[in-house]
Amino acid sequence: MSNSDNYHQLTRTFQRLSRFSHLSAIASWDMFTMMPPGGSKARGEALAELSVLEHQLLTDANVAKWIAAAQQEDLNDVEQANLREMSRLHHQASLLPESLVEAKSLAGSRCEHAWRSQRPANDWEGFAENLKEVVKYSREEARLRAEAKGCSPYDALLDVFEPEMTSARLDILFADIKSWLPELLNKVVAKQSQQSLIAPTAPFPTAVQRELGLETMAQLGFDFTAGRLDISAHPFCGGVPQDVRITTRYDENELLSALFGVIHETGHARYEQNLPQNWAGQPIALARSTAIHESQSLFFEMQLGRSPAFLKRLIPAVTRHFGDQPAFEESNFIAWNQQVKPGFIRVDADEVSYPAHVILRYEIERALINGDIEVDDIPALWNEKMQAWLGLSTIGNYRNGCMQDIHWTDGGFGYFPSYTLGAMYAAQLFSAANRALPDLNHAIAQGDFSALFDWLRQNIWQHGSRFTTEQLITQATGEPLSSRYFRAHLEARYL
Amino acid sequence: MSNSDNYHQLTRTFQRLSRFSHLSAIASWDMFTMMPPGGSKARGEALAELSVLEHQLLTDANVAKWIAAAQQEDLNDVEQANLREMSRLHHQASLLPESLVEAKSLAGSRCEHAWRSQRPANDWEGFAENLKEVVKYSREEARLRAEAKGCSPYDALLDVFEPEMTSARLDILFADIKSWLPELLNKVVAKQSQQSLIAPTAPFPTAVQRELGLETMAQLGFDFTAGRLDISAHPFCGGVPQDVRITTRYDENELLSALFGVIHETGHARYEQNLPQNWAGQPIALARSTAIHESQSLFFEMQLGRSPAFLKRLIPAVTRHFGDQPAFEESNFIAWNQQVKPGFIRVDADEVSYPAHVILRYEIERALINGDIEVDDIPALWNEKMQAWLGLSTIGNYRNGCMQDIHWTDGGFGYFPSYTLGAMYAAQLFSAANRALPDLNHAIAQGDFSALFDWLRQNIWQHGSRFTTEQLITQATGEPLSSRYFRAHLEARYL
């Protein structure tokens, strides 16, 4: 018997699990991009069956035994980190009975599928009925996890997406943002109201937008031998590291809305495509957390994509694709693409008002999961918070209010904070990269992103889940997460 | 304990298996239509892992126990038929060790993936190396099956695709065809050489061809809420009955090549979409066999699609999509689309020379699996048989010779005879429908296919695998399979 037999048994089990995750990732991508409506029920059942299988494999008694025994084995640093992640995944799964895993998966598929037509129909009552089922199972999940962890139900869900994160810590970070963001937002809106901008003249044909998107992805290093760009109602990055599937949606009235979506998802995609291939199939090769994932997409979209240097470089490409327009004059083009305009829709929000959308959802989902409110309370709370933050009423406007996002439809409670955590990480990372790479701004203006991407590869991508989030970010930037880089970034760009 | 407990345990197991087959079907469709090359290795491993899982579930000791016990239970006719199919699938799987299932799946994925670039490069040596691996595992499979069944290795593989069929019976059917087809082919070619036809003027843009295909699918009753049309190098019908995925490929120089491919796959698709939904997930709800499946596609493509009445009705649609041309004059258009031209490529072959392509492959694959020849012998044999049947040399022309088909790449030995069996079944079924529906030709000329499709639904589609092939065809047509309807059809249409 070798001195790492138990560890090697575990690597075989997780290898197998990763192959089933591959099929689940592709079938899910297909569900959002390709599947006709008639396939929905059978697909939901197939994916639920696979969830149950994965749950069985992950919670098998042998896995517990091997984990305990492997902790006594002679493992190197990488193996120890992999074992830590295996143990985390095993314990997370072991807290849930198989029946709950299946019921939650089925309720989520049903709710998501119905939501696709309920949202355009503004049918809150129909949606609420399905959502209550989803919330029931998510609360049960949260209760079981919370009991084991000794924390609040919501914190227990947060921990699945964002290990180490707690609502106590989020409250501090978000309280800080709340202390300066409303005033900053007012100042920026007031300042920008002085601008008189020339709007781009539509239409912008979908096929041309797609070409511009593909060209930009190539410039940003997307590997097309290991991924694709498609269309879905709700843009996402899915698939597997060897075959990353990103999506966008096109509006022929909007010049760059789809493109910035593509740039955002390309950030996610490059992280996935550059995860450590030599550990492929093992938990250590997975992305660190949802917030770190968001940090990469927002690094691409906001830190890089909406920087004046990058925007300036976009103009010749935009002109080549759509013909010249007065709106494409440099200062107008940059200002147009840096507009701050509080609105209803999170995914269309500028980076200054974005945290309002996230904190609002965080407060509502936390109350919902902790049992302080019910599904029926959501619309009124949504309206109240939108009024308070952005001065917008969502009364009766469910489709652009509490029905706009896909996350809750399949029980993704605890995900939303990742967006603003990601924005903070992105600002902190960009600041560190800027210090490490003195010619960065000049290189970006030249369209040379190689040093920047090398820096991300060295500091984030290649590590997968080898380090904890706190270790990763401290090694990369010299300190733990701080909101001050995000504030400094917004002030520098918009004031 | 109820009197059908064991049977119900089996239905749960097969329900679960059908959900995993769903994922495998979608991931396979994706592999041929969407997947970038970098995903190939991981996809192959994921599909192999799923094959192993399905094999484990199907060969579980409980399944054998339940089958034995269920045979003593009080089951109705449908349940008994379902149990017969369950037992067949269980026994087929039980003959193979898990290691062989996995090795065969991996070797097949590798060979298929490499073939995609080896075929255009005419790289027989590279291909042969992978094919030898595939043949090794297929021979091993055939040996194990043959030992259990007490038949030749090739017959054992044939039985997987086409239950009850033997090479002895095929030899009689094919000998009959060989006795009259060469002469018929010569006569038709001689007769058609008198024609002076106007060729359609290319190009025919892909997007327009696709529109015509979608419109024709709709007319043929394809349910777009439960299926899609996409592109792949080798057209196929995949997916699941609730979500049928058909593909075609476009050549802008060819007027209707893609369309007839679409009509062919629509025949497969309507069979799938009309399998018995109330038994969904059970073996009895699956299509009867590959030859019956082919009979539906050839019923649509050849019996219906290339009939003068149908072709005549196509002219206005073709003119609307591509503009008018002299080639679209009625008698010219019909004659153009009924041309018999012996050529290299099976999938492009007319229905008169098609059996030559199939019988050639049957003879080679039978010798290969039975160990009478080796992979290295294939090109010479191919050339010899193409010379004898169609007067064409394939020396050095592997890409249009023995490398043209996908079937052998993943070990689908025993499938090819289904094409000509399907053509015979299709002719026999159309003849029976014609007798049952006196106004059929008039209805087709009017574009009213409802009675024809109702007849297929009643006689074939709704039965799934409830009856054996022989029962099914005898009930539908009054007699077992006979080659005389196929011969009569070819003589009536082409002489």
Interface residues (C-beta under 8 A of the other chain):
Chain A: R16 R19 F20 H22 L23 S24 I26 A27 D30 M34 M35 P36 P37 G38 G39 K41 A42 R43 E45 A46 L47 E49 L50 L53 D223 F224 T225 A226 G227 R228 G239 V240 Q242 D243 A280
Chain B: R16 R19 F20 H22 L23 S24 I26 A27 D30 M34 M35 P36 P37 G38 G39 K41 A42 R43 E45 A46 L47 E49 L50 L53 D223 F224 T225 A226 G227 R228 G239 V240 Q242 D243 A280
